[in-house]
Amino acid sequence: MSIGGTRVRLRVSADRRTALLQYDEMRRMARVDKAVVLCSLKDGSFQVLGQGMTLDEIGQALLLASSGLESAAAQRNAVAFETHQEPLVRGIHTMGKPILKTIGTGPGGELVPPPGEGFASCGECNHPKWFALHGADGALSRIACAHCGNEVVNLRIGHVEGHA
């Protein structure tokens, strides 16, 4: 997003490991000139680290970040329409092997799941849209709510059911 001609990108992670990876990535980038790091300490206090910045520059950066948060919250609550266009020839994206559709459409235009299956909405915010994430091996690892970020992790069971 752009605020007052300045581009602001928000990257958020509640997972400590992912957050540290994001921080390390930014530290190593040659494009980073200066930085402000906000630290929440265990005693409830905060520290602001201005790396290579004056107090005025820190204030300006925090003001831009605050405006970015407001803009993101407004966009999250806005109604957005998305479109998806099917390929002209089915199977283009599946290496020539067409995938048969198993989700049907009811008389009112609503989607109907296959027998024995159902659609899921987020247990936290009741939003029906999910993003699918995959691991390095390409297998589905988790799904995340597109609205609040609630995650559902797939557990891999390495033993036969009923045996420890």
DSSP file (Angstrom, degrees, kcal/mol; ACC not computed):
  #  RESIDUE AA STRUCTURE BP1 BP2  ACC     N-H-->O    O-->H-N    N-H-->O    O-->H-N    TCO  KAPPA ALPHA  PHI   PSI    X-CA   Y-CA   Z-CA
    1    1 A M              0   0    0      0, 0.0     7,-3.2     0, 0.0     2,-0.5   0.000 360.0 360.0 360.0 157.8    0.0    0.0    0.0
    2    2 A S  E     -A    7   0A   0      5,-0.3     2,-0.5    66,-0.0     5,-0.3  -0.968 360.0-171.8-121.1 129.9    1.1    3.6   -0.5
    3    3 A I  E >  S-A    6   0A   0      3,-3.3     3,-2.0    -2,-0.5    65,-0.1  -0.970  76.8 -20.2-124.2 115.4    0.6    6.3    2.1
    4    4 A G  T 3  S-     0   0    0     -2,-0.5    -1,-0.1     1,-0.3     3,-0.1   0.827 128.1 -51.9  58.4  32.8    1.4    9.8    1.1
    5    5 A G  T 3  S+     0   0    0      1,-0.2     2,-0.5     0, 0.0    -1,-0.3   0.373 117.6 112.8  85.8  -5.5    3.6    8.6   -1.8
    6    6 A T  E <   -A    3   0A   0     -3,-2.0    -3,-3.3    58,-0.0     2,-0.4  -0.884  67.3-129.2-103.6 129.3    5.6    6.3    0.5
    7    7 A R  E     -A    2   0A   0     -2,-0.5     2,-0.4    -5,-0.3    -5,-0.3  -0.616  25.5-170.9 -79.1 130.0    5.2    2.5    0.0
    8    8 A V        -     0   0    0     -7,-3.2     2,-0.5    -2,-0.4    -2,-0.0  -0.988   4.9-170.3-124.7 126.7    4.4    0.7    3.3
    9    9 A R        -     0   0    0     -2,-0.4     2,-0.5     2,-0.0    59,-0.0  -0.976   8.5-155.0-119.3 125.1    4.4   -3.1    3.5
   10   10 A L        -     0   0    0     -2,-0.5     2,-0.5    58,-0.1    -2,-0.0  -0.865  12.2-179.8-100.6 127.3    3.1   -4.8    6.6
   11   11 A R        -     0   0    0     -2,-0.5     2,-0.4     2,-0.0    -2,-0.0  -0.991   9.3-178.5-126.3 122.0    4.3   -8.3    7.4
   12   12 A V        +     0   0    0     -2,-0.5     2,-0.3     2,-0.0    -2,-0.0  -0.949  10.5 170.9-126.3 138.8    2.9   -9.9   10.6
   13   13 A S        -     0   0    0     -2,-0.4    -2,-0.0     1,-0.1     6,-0.0  -0.948  20.4-169.3-147.0 127.8    3.6  -13.2   12.3
   14   14 A A  S    S+     0   0    0     -2,-0.3     2,-0.5     4,-0.0    -1,-0.1   0.672  71.5  92.3 -83.8 -19.1    2.4  -14.4   15.7
   15   15 A D  S  > S-     0   0    0      1,-0.2     4,-2.5     2,-0.0     5,-0.2  -0.662  72.2-147.4 -79.2 122.6    4.8  -17.4   15.4
   16   16 A R  H  > S+     0   0    0     -2,-0.5     4,-2.4     1,-0.2     5,-0.2   0.888  95.6  51.1 -59.6 -43.0    8.1  -16.5   17.0
   17   17 A R  H  > S+     0   0    0      1,-0.2     4,-2.0     2,-0.2    -1,-0.2   0.931 112.6  45.4 -62.6 -46.3   10.2  -18.6   14.7
   18   18 A T  H  > S+     0   0    0      1,-0.2     4,-2.4     2,-0.2    -1,-0.2   0.898 111.7  53.3 -63.7 -40.6    8.6  -17.1   11.6
   19   19 A A  H  X S+     0   0    0     -4,-2.5     4,-2.3     1,-0.2    -2,-0.2   0.911 109.4  47.9 -62.1 -42.4    8.9  -13.6   13.0
   20   20 A L  H  X S+     0   0    0     -4,-2.4     4,-2.7     2,-0.2    -1,-0.2   0.874 110.2  52.4 -67.0 -36.0   12.7  -14.1   13.6
   21   21 A L  H  X S+     0   0    0     -4,-2.0     4,-2.3     2,-0.2    -2,-0.2   0.906 109.5  49.4 -64.0 -40.9   13.1  -15.5   10.1
   22   22 A Q  H  X S+     0   0    0     -4,-2.4     4,-2.2     2,-0.2    -2,-0.2   0.916 111.9  48.7 -62.6 -42.6   11.4  -12.4    8.7
   23   23 A Y  H  X S+     0   0    0     -4,-2.3     4,-2.4     1,-0.2    -2,-0.2   0.927 111.6  48.6 -64.0 -45.1   13.7  -10.1   10.8
   24   24 A D  H  X S+     0   0    0     -4,-2.7     4,-1.9     1,-0.2    -1,-0.2   0.895 109.5  53.5 -61.6 -39.8   16.8  -12.0    9.7
   25   25 A E  H  X S+     0   0    0     -4,-2.3     4,-1.0     1,-0.2    -1,-0.2   0.929 110.9  45.7 -60.7 -45.4   15.7  -11.7    6.1
   26   26 A M  H  < S+     0   0    0     -4,-2.2     3,-0.4     1,-0.2     6,-0.3   0.883 110.1  54.4 -66.6 -37.7   15.3   -8.0    6.4
   27   27 A R  H  < S+     0   0    0     -4,-2.4    -1,-0.2     1,-0.2    -2,-0.2   0.874 110.6  46.3 -62.9 -36.7   18.6   -7.6    8.2
   28   28 A R  H  < S+     0   0    0     -4,-1.9    -1,-0.2    -5,-0.2    -2,-0.2   0.652  87.2 107.3 -82.3 -15.2   20.4   -9.4    5.3
   29   29 A M    ><  -     0   0    0     -4,-1.0     3,-0.8    -3,-0.4    -3,-0.0  -0.424  64.3-145.5 -69.0 135.3   18.8   -7.5    2.5
   30   30 A A  T 3  S+     0   0    0      1,-0.2    -1,-0.2    -2,-0.1    -4,-0.0   0.682  95.1  66.9 -71.6 -17.5   21.0   -5.0    0.8
   31   31 A R  T 3  S+     0   0    0     -5,-0.0     2,-0.4     2,-0.0    -1,-0.2   0.713  75.4  99.6 -77.5 -20.4   18.1   -2.6    0.3
   32   32 A V    <   +     0   0    0     -3,-0.8     3,-0.1    -6,-0.3     0, 0.0  -0.548  39.9 166.8 -74.7 123.1   17.6   -1.9    4.0
   33   33 A D        +     0   0    0     -2,-0.4     2,-0.3     1,-0.4    -1,-0.2   0.829  65.2   0.7-101.0 -46.3   19.2    1.4    4.9
   34   34 A K        -     0   0    0      2,-0.0    -1,-0.4    19,-0.0     2,-0.3  -0.912  67.3-156.2-140.7 163.4   17.8    2.1    8.3
   35   35 A A  E     -B   51   0B   0     16,-2.0    16,-2.9    -2,-0.3     2,-0.4  -0.997  15.2-156.9-148.3 150.1   15.5    0.3   10.7
   36   36 A V  E     -B   50   0B   0     -2,-0.3     2,-0.5    14,-0.2    14,-0.2  -0.999  18.6-168.7-121.2 126.7   13.1    0.8   13.6
   37   37 A V  E     -B   49   0B   0     12,-2.4    12,-3.1    -2,-0.4     2,-0.5  -0.973   8.0-155.1-119.3 124.9   12.5   -2.3   15.8
   38   38 A L  E     -B   48   0B   0     -2,-0.5     2,-0.5    10,-0.2    10,-0.2  -0.871  13.4-166.8 -98.1 125.7    9.7   -2.4   18.3
   39   39 A C  E     -B   47   0B   0      8,-3.2     8,-2.4    -2,-0.5     2,-0.7  -0.955  12.2-156.7-118.6 125.3   10.4   -4.8   21.2
   40   40 A S  E     -B   46   0B   0     -2,-0.5     6,-0.2     6,-0.2     2,-0.2  -0.894  22.0-150.5 -97.0 117.3    7.7   -6.0   23.7
   41   41 A L    >   -     0   0    0      4,-3.0     3,-2.1    -2,-0.7    -2,-0.0  -0.485  23.4-112.1 -90.2 159.7    9.5   -7.1   26.8
   42   42 A K  T 3  S+     0   0    0      1,-0.3    -1,-0.1    -2,-0.2    -2,-0.0   0.727 114.7  62.4 -63.7 -22.7    8.3   -9.8   29.2
   43   43 A D  T 3  S-     0   0    0      2,-0.1    -1,-0.3     1,-0.0     3,-0.1   0.402 122.1-103.3 -84.1   4.8    7.8   -7.2   32.0
   44   44 A G  S <  S+     0   0    0     -3,-2.1    -2,-0.1     1,-0.3     2,-0.1   0.345  85.3 117.9  93.3  -6.0    5.2   -5.4   29.8
   45   45 A S        -     0   0    0     -5,-0.1    -4,-3.0     1,-0.0    -1,-0.3  -0.405  53.8-135.7 -88.9 170.3    7.4   -2.5   28.7
   46   46 A F  E     -B   40   0B   0     -6,-0.2     2,-0.4    -2,-0.1    -6,-0.2  -0.914   8.6-159.1-124.4 151.0    8.5   -1.7   25.2
   47   47 A Q  E     -B   39   0B   0     -8,-2.4    -8,-3.2    -2,-0.3     2,-0.5  -0.994   6.7-154.0-126.7 139.9   11.8   -0.7   23.7
   48   48 A V  E     -B   38   0B   0     -2,-0.4     2,-0.7   -10,-0.2   -10,-0.2  -0.965   7.9-160.3-113.7 119.4   12.2    1.1   20.3
   49   49 A L  E     -B   37   0B   0    -12,-3.1   -12,-2.4    -2,-0.5     2,-0.9  -0.890   2.3-165.5-102.7 115.3   15.5    0.5   18.5
   50   50 A G  E >   -B   36   0B   0     -2,-0.7     2,-1.0   -14,-0.2     3,-0.6  -0.843   9.4-162.0 -99.2  99.6   16.3    3.1   16.0
   51   51 A Q  E 3  S-B   35   0B   0    -16,-2.9   -16,-2.0    -2,-0.9     3,-0.1  -0.713  75.9 -17.7 -91.5 102.6   19.1    1.6   13.9
   52   52 A G  T 3  S+     0   0    0     -2,-1.0     2,-0.3     1,-0.3    -1,-0.3   0.701 113.9 117.4  79.0  20.5   20.8    4.4   12.0
   53   53 A M    <   -     0   0    0     -3,-0.6    -1,-0.3   -18,-0.2     2,-0.1  -0.892  59.7-130.6-124.4 150.2   17.9    6.8   12.5
   54   54 A T     >  -     0   0    0     -2,-0.3     4,-2.2    -3,-0.1     5,-0.2  -0.421  38.4-102.0 -83.9 169.5   17.4   10.1   14.3
   55   55 A L  H  > S+     0   0    0      1,-0.2     4,-2.4     2,-0.2     5,-0.2   0.891 124.3  52.1 -61.2 -39.0   14.4   10.6   16.6
   56   56 A D  H  > S+     0   0    0      2,-0.2     4,-2.3     1,-0.2    -1,-0.2   0.909 109.6  48.8 -63.6 -41.7   12.6   12.5   13.9
   57   57 A E  H  > S+     0   0    0      2,-0.2     4,-2.4     1,-0.2    -1,-0.2   0.880 110.1  51.7 -66.6 -37.4   13.1    9.7   11.4
   58   58 A I  H  X S+     0   0    0     -4,-2.2     4,-2.6     2,-0.2     5,-0.2   0.936 110.3  49.0 -63.2 -45.5   11.9    7.2   14.0
   59   59 A G  H  X S+     0   0    0     -4,-2.4     4,-2.2     1,-0.2    -2,-0.2   0.909 111.7  48.5 -60.0 -43.3    8.7    9.2   14.6
   60   60 A Q  H  X S+     0   0    0     -4,-2.3     4,-2.3     2,-0.2    -1,-0.2   0.906 111.9  49.5 -64.0 -41.7    8.1    9.5   10.9
   61   61 A A  H  X S+     0   0    0     -4,-2.4     4,-2.3     1,-0.2    -2,-0.2   0.904 112.0  48.0 -64.5 -41.2    8.5    5.7   10.4
   62   62 A L  H  X S+     0   0    0     -4,-2.6     4,-2.4     2,-0.2    -1,-0.2   0.868 110.3  52.2 -68.2 -35.6    6.2    5.0   13.3
   63   63 A L  H  X S+     0   0    0     -4,-2.2     4,-2.3    -5,-0.2    -2,-0.2   0.914 110.8  47.4 -64.7 -42.9    3.6    7.4   11.9
   64   64 A L  H  X S+     0   0    0     -4,-2.3     4,-2.3     2,-0.2    -2,-0.2   0.903 111.9  50.4 -63.9 -41.0    3.8    5.6    8.5
   65   65 A A  H  X S+     0   0    0     -4,-2.3     4,-2.1     2,-0.2    -2,-0.2   0.907 110.1  50.3 -63.7 -41.0    3.5    2.2   10.2
   66   66 A S  H  X S+     0   0    0     -4,-2.4     4,-2.1     2,-0.2    -2,-0.2   0.917 110.8  48.5 -62.6 -44.1    0.4    3.4   12.1
   67   67 A S  H  X S+     0   0    0     -4,-2.3     4,-2.4     1,-0.2    -1,-0.2   0.879 109.5  53.8 -63.2 -37.2   -1.2    4.7    8.9
   68   68 A G  H  X S+     0   0    0     -4,-2.3     4,-2.4     2,-0.2    -2,-0.2   0.890 107.3  50.4 -63.5 -39.9   -0.5    1.4    7.3
   69   69 A L  H  X S+     0   0    0     -4,-2.1     4,-2.3     2,-0.2    -2,-0.2   0.905 110.9  48.6 -64.2 -42.1   -2.2   -0.5   10.1
   70   70 A E  H  X S+     0   0    0     -4,-2.1     4,-2.1     1,-0.2    -2,-0.2   0.919 112.7  48.2 -62.8 -43.5   -5.3    1.7    9.8
   71   71 A S  H  X S+     0   0    0     -4,-2.4     4,-2.3     1,-0.2    -2,-0.2   0.899 111.1  50.4 -64.5 -41.4   -5.4    1.2    6.0
   72   72 A A  H  X S+     0   0    0     -4,-2.4     4,-2.3     1,-0.2    -1,-0.2   0.901 110.0  50.3 -64.3 -41.0   -5.0   -2.6    6.4
   73   73 A A  H  X S+     0   0    0     -4,-2.3     4,-1.4     2,-0.2    -1,-0.2   0.898 111.1  49.0 -64.5 -39.8   -7.8   -2.7    8.9
   74   74 A A  H  X S+     0   0    0     -4,-2.1     4,-0.6     1,-0.2    -2,-0.2   0.903 112.8  47.5 -66.2 -40.7  -10.1   -0.7    6.6
   75   75 A Q  H >< S+     0   0    0     -4,-2.3     3,-0.6     1,-0.2    -2,-0.2   0.865 107.6  56.2 -68.6 -35.3   -9.2   -3.0    3.6
   76   76 A R  H 3< S+     0   0    0     -4,-2.3    -1,-0.2     1,-0.2    -2,-0.2   0.859 110.6  44.4 -65.0 -34.4   -9.8   -6.1    5.7
   77   77 A N  H 3< S+     0   0    0     -4,-1.4    -1,-0.2    -5,-0.2    -2,-0.2   0.540  94.7  98.8 -88.1  -6.7  -13.3   -5.0    6.5
   78   78 A A  S << S-     0   0    0     -3,-0.6     2,-0.5    -4,-0.6    -3,-0.0  -0.507  82.2-111.8 -79.5 149.2  -14.2   -3.9    3.0
   79   79 A V        -     0   0    0     -2,-0.2     2,-0.4     2,-0.0    -2,-0.1  -0.702  38.4-171.9 -80.8 125.4  -16.1   -6.2    0.7
   80   80 A A        -     0   0    0     -2,-0.5     2,-0.5    -4,-0.1    -5,-0.0  -0.971  13.8-146.6-123.0 134.1  -13.9   -7.4   -2.1
   81   81 A F        -     0   0    0     -2,-0.4     2,-0.4     2,-0.0    -2,-0.0  -0.834  15.6-165.2 -98.8 134.6  -15.0   -9.4   -5.1
   82   82 A E        -     0   0    0     -2,-0.5     2,-0.4     2,-0.0    -2,-0.0  -0.906   2.1-156.2-118.3 147.3  -12.7  -12.0   -6.6
   83   83 A T        -     0   0    0     -2,-0.4     2,-0.4     2,-0.0    -2,-0.0  -0.909   6.0-168.5-121.6 151.9  -12.9  -13.7   -9.9
   84   84 A H        -     0   0    0     -2,-0.4     2,-0.6     2,-0.0    -2,-0.0  -0.986   9.8-154.3-138.0 126.1  -11.4  -16.9  -11.1
   85   85 A Q        -     0   0    0     -2,-0.4     3,-0.1     0, 0.0    -2,-0.0  -0.892  15.0-133.4-106.3 124.5  -11.4  -17.9  -14.7
   86   86 A E        -     0   0    0     -2,-0.6     4,-0.1     1,-0.1    -2,-0.0  -0.421  34.4-100.4 -67.1 146.5  -11.3  -21.5  -15.6
   87   87 A P        -     0   0    0      0, 0.0    -1,-0.1     0, 0.0     3,-0.1  -0.350  26.8-119.3 -65.1 152.1   -8.8  -22.4  -18.3
   88   88 A L  S    S+     0   0    0      1,-0.2     2,-0.5    -3,-0.1    -2,-0.1   0.876 106.6  37.3 -60.5 -36.9  -10.2  -22.8  -21.8
   89   89 A V  S >  S-     0   0    0      9,-0.0     3,-1.4     0, 0.0    -1,-0.2  -0.969  93.1-127.1-118.3 119.2   -9.0  -26.4  -21.9
   90   90 A R  T 3  S+     0   0    0     -2,-0.5    -2,-0.0     1,-0.2    -4,-0.0  -0.377  93.0  38.7 -64.2 140.3   -9.3  -28.3  -18.6
   91   91 A G  T > >S+     0   0    0      6,-0.2     5,-2.2     8,-0.1     3,-1.0   0.354  73.9 119.4 102.8  -4.4   -6.0  -29.9  -17.5
   92   92 A I  G X 5S+     0   0    0     -3,-1.4     3,-0.6     1,-0.3    -2,-0.1   0.911  84.5  38.3 -58.5 -41.8   -3.7  -27.1  -18.6
   93   93 A H  G 3 5S+     0   0    0      1,-0.2    -1,-0.3     2,-0.1    -3,-0.1   0.389 110.1  62.6 -92.1   4.3   -2.5  -26.6  -15.1
   94   94 A T  G X 5S-     0   0    0     -3,-1.0     3,-1.9     5,-0.0    -1,-0.2  -0.093 117.4 -96.9-121.3  34.7   -2.4  -30.3  -14.2
   95   95 A M  T < 5S-     0   0    0     -3,-0.6    -3,-0.2     1,-0.3    -2,-0.1   0.842  83.4 -53.3  56.6  36.9    0.2  -31.6  -16.7
   96   96 A G  T 3 <S+     0   0    0     -5,-2.2    -1,-0.3     1,-0.2    -4,-0.1   0.390 112.1 116.5  84.4  -4.8   -2.5  -32.7  -19.1
   97   97 A K    <   -     0   0    0     -3,-1.9    -1,-0.2    -6,-0.3    -6,-0.2  -0.847  62.3-138.4 -99.4 104.2   -4.4  -34.8  -16.6
   98   98 A P        -     0   0    0      0, 0.0     2,-0.6     0, 0.0    -8,-0.0  -0.315   8.5-138.2 -63.9 142.3   -7.8  -33.3  -16.2
   99   99 A I        -     0   0    0     -2,-0.0     2,-0.3     0, 0.0    -8,-0.1  -0.900  17.3-131.9-101.7 123.3   -9.2  -33.1  -12.7
  100  100 A L        -     0   0    0     -2,-0.6     2,-0.3     1,-0.1     0, 0.0  -0.542  21.4-119.6 -75.5 136.3  -12.8  -34.0  -12.4
  101  101 A K        +     0   0    0     -2,-0.3    -1,-0.1     1,-0.1     3,-0.0  -0.599  32.0 175.3 -76.0 131.9  -14.9  -31.6  -10.4
  102  102 A T        +     0   0    0     -2,-0.3     2,-0.6     2,-0.1    -1,-0.1   0.517  57.0  87.7-111.5 -11.7  -16.6  -33.2   -7.4
  103  103 A I        -     0   0    0     10,-0.1     2,-0.1    11,-0.1    -2,-0.0  -0.795  67.2-159.3 -89.9 124.1  -18.1  -30.1   -5.9
  104  104 A G  E     -C  112   0C   0      8,-2.3     8,-3.0    -2,-0.6     2,-0.4  -0.356  13.5-121.7 -97.2 177.9  -21.5  -29.5   -7.4
  105  105 A T  E     -C  111   0C   0      6,-0.3     6,-0.2    -2,-0.1     5,-0.1  -0.988  23.6-138.5-123.3 128.3  -23.8  -26.5   -7.7
  106  106 A G    >   -     0   0    0      4,-3.5     3,-1.8    -2,-0.4     6,-0.0  -0.186  34.3 -94.6 -77.7 174.2  -27.3  -26.4   -6.3
  107  107 A P  T 3  S+     0   0    0      0, 0.0    -1,-0.1     0, 0.0    -2,-0.0   0.766 126.0  52.2 -62.4 -26.4  -30.4  -25.0   -8.0
  108  108 A G  T 3  S-     0   0    0      2,-0.1     3,-0.1     3,-0.0    -2,-0.0   0.387 123.4-102.4 -90.4   4.2  -29.9  -21.7   -6.2
  109  109 A G  S <  S+     0   0    0     -3,-1.8     2,-0.1     1,-0.3    -1,-0.0   0.422  77.9 137.1  91.6  -1.3  -26.3  -21.4   -7.3
  110  110 A E        -     0   0    0      1,-0.1    -4,-3.5    -5,-0.1    -1,-0.3  -0.469  60.2-105.8 -78.9 151.8  -24.8  -22.4   -3.9
  111  111 A L  E     -C  105   0C   0     -6,-0.2    -6,-0.3    -2,-0.1    -1,-0.1  -0.553  29.5-155.4 -77.3 140.9  -21.9  -24.9   -3.8
  112  112 A V  E     -C  104   0C   0     -8,-3.0    -8,-2.3    -2,-0.2     6,-0.1  -0.975  12.7-135.3-120.2 120.7  -22.7  -28.4   -2.8
  113  113 A P        -     0   0    0      0, 0.0     3,-0.1     0, 0.0   -10,-0.1  -0.288  32.4 -91.6 -71.7 159.9  -19.9  -30.6   -1.3
  114  114 A P    >   -     0   0    0      0, 0.0     3,-2.1     0, 0.0   -11,-0.1  -0.239  62.2 -72.6 -62.3 159.1  -19.4  -34.2   -2.3
  115  115 A P  T 3  S+     0   0    0      0, 0.0     3,-0.1     0, 0.0    -3,-0.0  -0.291 122.0  16.8 -56.1 134.3  -21.2  -36.8   -0.3
  116  116 A G  T 3  S+     0   0    0      1,-0.3     2,-0.3    -3,-0.1     0, 0.0   0.411 111.5  92.1  83.9  -1.8  -19.6  -37.3    3.2
  117  117 A E    <   -     0   0    0     -3,-2.1     2,-0.3    -4,-0.0    -1,-0.3  -0.812  51.9-169.2-121.2 162.9  -17.7  -34.0    3.0
  118  118 A G        -     0   0    0     -2,-0.3     2,-0.2    -3,-0.1    -6,-0.0  -0.960  25.8-105.2-146.4 163.8  -18.5  -30.5    4.1
  119  119 A F        -     0   0    0     -2,-0.3     2,-0.4    -6,-0.1     0, 0.0  -0.628  33.8-143.3 -88.5 151.2  -17.3  -26.9    3.8
  120  120 A A        -     0   0    0     -2,-0.2     2,-0.3     8,-0.2    10,-0.0  -0.919  11.6-166.7-118.1 141.2  -15.5  -25.3    6.8
  121  121 A S        -     0   0    0     -2,-0.4     6,-0.1     1,-0.0     5,-0.1  -0.856  44.5 -79.1-116.7 161.4  -15.6  -21.7    8.0
  122  122 A C     >  -     0   0    0      5,-2.7     4,-1.4    -2,-0.3    -1,-0.0  -0.305  28.8-146.1 -62.1 134.7  -13.2  -20.3   10.5
  123  123 A G  T  4 S+     0   0    0      2,-0.2    -1,-0.1     1,-0.1    -2,-0.0   0.669  97.0  46.8 -74.0 -17.4  -13.9  -21.2   14.1
  124  124 A E  T  4 S+     0   0    0      3,-0.1    -1,-0.1     1,-0.0    -2,-0.0   0.903 134.1   6.1 -89.3 -49.3  -12.6  -17.8   15.3
  125  125 A C  T  4 S-     0   0    0      2,-0.1    -2,-0.2    25,-0.0    -3,-0.0   0.424  89.2-123.9-120.0  -0.4  -14.3  -15.3   13.0
  126  126 A N     <  +     0   0    0     -4,-1.4    -3,-0.1     1,-0.2     0, 0.0   0.666  55.7 153.9  66.7  18.4  -16.7  -17.5   11.0
  127  127 A H        -     0   0    0      1,-0.1    -5,-2.7    -6,-0.1    -1,-0.2  -0.600  38.6-148.6 -78.2 138.7  -15.1  -16.3    7.7
  128  128 A P        +     0   0    0      0, 0.0     2,-0.4     0, 0.0    -8,-0.2   0.515  65.7  92.2 -89.4  -3.0  -15.5  -18.9    4.9
  129  129 A K        -     0   0    0     -7,-0.0    17,-2.3     2,-0.0    18,-0.4  -0.778  50.7-179.2-102.2 135.4  -12.3  -18.2    2.9
  130  130 A W  E     -D  145   0D   0     -2,-0.4     2,-0.4    15,-0.2    15,-0.2  -0.920  21.5-140.9-128.2 150.9   -9.0  -20.0    3.5
  131  131 A F  E     -D  144   0D   0     13,-3.1    13,-2.7    -2,-0.3     2,-0.5  -0.925  20.8-138.9-105.6 138.6   -5.5  -20.0    2.1
  132  132 A A  E     -D  143   0D   0     -2,-0.4     2,-0.3    11,-0.2    11,-0.2  -0.859  18.2-164.7 -98.9 130.2   -3.7  -23.3    1.7
  133  133 A L  E     -D  142   0D   0      9,-3.0     8,-2.2    -2,-0.5     9,-1.3  -0.832   1.7-161.1-111.5 151.3    0.0  -23.4    2.6
  134  134 A H  E     -D  140   0D   0     -2,-0.3     6,-0.2     6,-0.3     5,-0.1  -0.946  13.2-123.3-132.8 155.3    2.4  -26.1    1.7
  135  135 A G    >   -     0   0    0      4,-2.3     3,-1.8    -2,-0.3     6,-0.0  -0.116  44.7 -84.3 -84.0-175.1    5.8  -27.2    3.0
  136  136 A A  T 3  S+     0   0    0      1,-0.3    -1,-0.1     2,-0.1    -2,-0.0   0.780 128.4  58.2 -63.3 -27.3    9.1  -27.6    1.2
  137  137 A D  T 3  S-     0   0    0      2,-0.1    -1,-0.3     1,-0.1     3,-0.1   0.487 116.3-113.8 -82.9  -1.4    8.1  -31.0   -0.1
  138  138 A G  S <  S+     0   0    0     -3,-1.8     2,-0.2     1,-0.3    -2,-0.1   0.342  73.6 131.9  88.8  -7.0    5.0  -29.6   -1.8
  139  139 A A  S    S-     0   0    0      1,-0.1    -4,-2.3    -5,-0.1    -1,-0.3  -0.508  71.1 -94.9 -80.0 148.0    2.5  -31.4    0.5
  140  140 A L  E     +D  134   0D   0     -6,-0.2    -6,-0.3    -2,-0.2    -1,-0.1  -0.434  46.8 172.9 -60.1 124.6   -0.3  -29.4    2.2
  141  141 A S  E     -     0   0D   0     -8,-2.2    13,-2.2     1,-0.4     2,-0.3   0.767  56.2 -24.2-106.9 -35.4    0.9  -28.4    5.6
  142  142 A R  E     -DE 133 153D   0     -9,-1.3    -9,-3.0    11,-0.2    -1,-0.4  -0.980  49.9-128.5-166.0 165.6   -1.8  -26.1    6.9
  143  143 A I  E     -DE 132 152D   0      9,-2.4     9,-3.0    -2,-0.3     2,-0.4  -0.958  21.2-157.8-123.4 149.8   -4.7  -23.8    6.0
  144  144 A A  E     -DE 131 151D   0    -13,-2.7   -13,-3.1    -2,-0.4     7,-0.2  -0.982  25.2-109.5-130.5 137.9   -5.1  -20.3    7.3
  145  145 A C  E  >  -D  130   0D   0      5,-2.9     4,-1.2    -2,-0.4   -15,-0.2  -0.447  21.7-143.4 -62.8 130.5   -8.2  -18.1    7.5
  146  146 A A  T  4 S+     0   0    0    -17,-2.3    -1,-0.2    -2,-0.2   -16,-0.1   0.641  95.8  43.8 -72.0 -13.7   -7.9  -15.3    4.9
  147  147 A H  T  4 S+     0   0    0    -18,-0.4    -1,-0.2     3,-0.1   -17,-0.1   0.897 131.6   9.8 -97.4 -52.8   -9.6  -12.9    7.4
  148  148 A C  T  4 S-     0   0    0      2,-0.1    -2,-0.1   -21,-0.1    -3,-0.0   0.552  92.2-119.4-110.2  -9.2   -8.1  -13.4   10.8
  149  149 A G     <  +     0   0    0     -4,-1.2    -3,-0.1     1,-0.3   -19,-0.0   0.531  50.2 164.1  84.7   4.8   -5.1  -15.7   10.1
  150  150 A N        -     0   0    0     -6,-0.1    -5,-2.9     1,-0.1     2,-0.4  -0.342  27.9-142.4 -55.8 134.5   -6.4  -18.5   12.3
  151  151 A E  E     -E  144   0D   0     -7,-0.2     2,-0.5    -9,-0.0    -7,-0.2  -0.825  18.9-162.6-110.6 143.4   -4.4  -21.6   11.3
  152  152 A V  E     -E  143   0D   0     -9,-3.0    -9,-2.4    -2,-0.4     2,-0.4  -0.987  19.5-155.1-118.6 117.8   -5.4  -25.3   11.0
  153  153 A V  E     -E  142   0D   0     -2,-0.5     2,-0.5   -11,-0.2   -11,-0.2  -0.780   9.7-135.2 -99.4 133.8   -2.4  -27.6   11.0
  154  154 A N        -     0   0    0    -13,-2.2     2,-0.5    -2,-0.4    -2,-0.0  -0.753  19.8-145.2 -84.1 128.1   -2.4  -31.0    9.4
  155  155 A L        -     0   0    0     -2,-0.5     2,-0.6     2,-0.0   -13,-0.0  -0.808   6.6-139.2 -95.1 132.4   -0.8  -33.6   11.6
  156  156 A R        -     0   0    0     -2,-0.5     2,-0.6     2,-0.0    -2,-0.0  -0.816  12.5-153.3 -92.4 123.4    1.2  -36.3    9.9
  157  157 A I        -     0   0    0     -2,-0.6     4,-0.1     1,-0.1    -2,-0.0  -0.864   9.6-171.3 -98.9 120.7    0.6  -39.7   11.6
  158  158 A G        +     0   0    0     -2,-0.6     2,-0.3     2,-0.1    -1,-0.1   0.324  63.4  61.9 -96.0   7.8    3.6  -42.0   11.1
  159  159 A H  S    S-     0   0    0      4,-0.1     2,-0.1     5,-0.0     3,-0.1  -0.868  93.1 -88.5-129.6 163.9    1.9  -45.2   12.5
  160  160 A V    >   -     0   0    0     -2,-0.3     3,-2.2     1,-0.1    -2,-0.1  -0.445  59.6 -89.2 -70.1 143.1   -1.0  -47.3   11.6
  161  161 A E  T 3  S+     0   0    0      1,-0.3    -1,-0.1    -2,-0.1     3,-0.1  -0.266 114.4  22.4 -55.6 133.6   -4.3  -46.2   13.3
  162  162 A G  T 3  S+     0   0    0      1,-0.2     2,-0.4    -3,-0.1    -1,-0.3   0.356 105.3  95.6  91.4  -4.9   -4.7  -47.8   16.7
  163  163 A H    <         0   0    0     -3,-2.2    -1,-0.2     1,-0.1    -4,-0.1  -0.954 360.0 360.0-120.6 138.9   -1.0  -48.5   17.2
  164  164 A A              0   0    0     -2,-0.4    -1,-0.1    -3,-0.1    -3,-0.1   0.451 360.0 360.0 -86.4 360.0    1.4  -46.3   19.1
